[in-house]
Amino acid sequence: MTYQRTKQENCGVIALAQAVAAHSVGLPLVAIAKADKPGDPAVIKGRQLAMYLARTVLKRSLREIAHTFERAHPTVLHACRRIEEAREDPAFDRTVEWLETLVRRAAGVPA
């Protein structure tokens, strides 16, 4: 028998990625998690980073992440691509590696 995650479980674990990303860019969690579209680059980068962490570390589907962020799944895909492109910078790549480790440990996800 397979176990289906509930909507609350998905949002809860994705909130972990949101919290780590928000802290990394120096913003409150609510700035990353809320559905409005501010033009603040830190908010945009933080939200993209949270989506990336939820997708790559927590292995959540595009649909689950999009639902949590109240966005369309192509937006999540775009965010993940933007972070992958930004990882070309070695300093940013090290930061993302550290954030991935934090999320992995906090969520109990094996390396």
C-alpha positions in Angstrom: 0.0 0.0 0.0 1.4 3.4 -0.9 1.1 6.4 1.4 -0.4 9.6 -0.1 0.7 12.8 1.5 -2.0 15.2 2.6 -2.2 18.8 1.4 -1.2 19.9 4.9 1.8 17.7 5.0 3.0 19.0 1.6 2.5 22.6 2.7 4.3 21.9 6.0 7.4 20.5 4.5 7.5 23.1 1.8 7.2 25.7 4.5 10.6 24.4 5.7 12.1 25.3 2.4 10.4 28.7 2.5 11.8 29.4 6.0 15.3 28.5 5.1 15.2 30.6 1.9 13.6 33.5 3.6 16.3 33.5 6.3 19.1 33.2 3.8 17.9 36.4 2.0 17.2 38.2 5.3 13.4 38.4 4.9 10.5 37.3 7.1 8.8 34.0 6.1 5.6 35.9 5.2 7.4 37.8 2.5 8.3 34.6 0.7 5.1 32.7 1.3 2.4 35.2 0.5 0.9 35.2 -3.0 1.3 38.8 -4.1 3.9 39.7 -6.6 6.2 42.5 -5.2 9.0 43.7 -7.4 11.6 43.5 -4.6 14.5 41.4 -6.0 15.2 39.9 -2.6 11.7 38.6 -2.3 11.8 37.2 -5.9 15.2 35.5 -5.3 14.0 34.1 -2.0 10.8 32.7 -3.4 12.7 31.2 -6.4 15.2 29.7 -3.9 12.4 28.2 -1.8 10.8 26.7 -4.9 14.2 25.2 -6.0 14.8 23.7 -2.5 11.3 22.2 -2.4 11.8 20.7 -5.8 15.4 19.4 -5.6 15.9 18.5 -1.9 12.3 17.7 -0.8 11.4 16.1 -4.2 8.0 17.8 -4.3 6.2 18.0 -7.6 5.8 21.1 -9.6 2.1 21.0 -8.9 2.5 20.7 -5.1 5.0 23.6 -5.0 2.8 25.7 -7.3 -0.2 25.1 -5.1 1.7 26.0 -2.0 3.0 29.3 -3.5 -0.3 30.0 -5.2 1.4 30.1 -8.6 1.3 28.1 -11.9 3.6 25.2 -12.3 5.5 26.9 -15.2 6.5 29.6 -12.6 8.0 26.9 -10.4 9.9 25.5 -13.4 11.2 29.0 -14.3 12.3 29.6 -10.7 14.3 26.3 -10.7 15.9 27.1 -13.9 16.9 30.6 -12.7 18.5 29.2 -9.6 20.4 26.5 -11.7 21.7 29.3 -13.9 22.8 31.4 -10.9 24.7 28.4 -9.5 27.3 29.1 -12.2 28.7 31.6 -9.7 30.9 29.6 -7.3 30.0 31.7 -4.2 26.2 31.3 -4.8 26.7 27.6 -5.5 28.3 27.1 -2.1 25.5 29.0 -0.5 22.9 26.8 -2.2 24.8 23.7 -1.2 24.7 24.8 2.4 21.0 25.6 2.2 20.3 22.2 0.6 22.1 20.6 3.6 20.1 22.6 6.1 16.8 21.6 4.5 17.8 18.0 4.1 18.8 17.6 7.7 15.8 19.5 9.0 13.4 17.4 6.9 15.2 14.1 7.7 15.9 13.5 4.0 18.9 11.2 3.3 21.8 12.7 1.4 
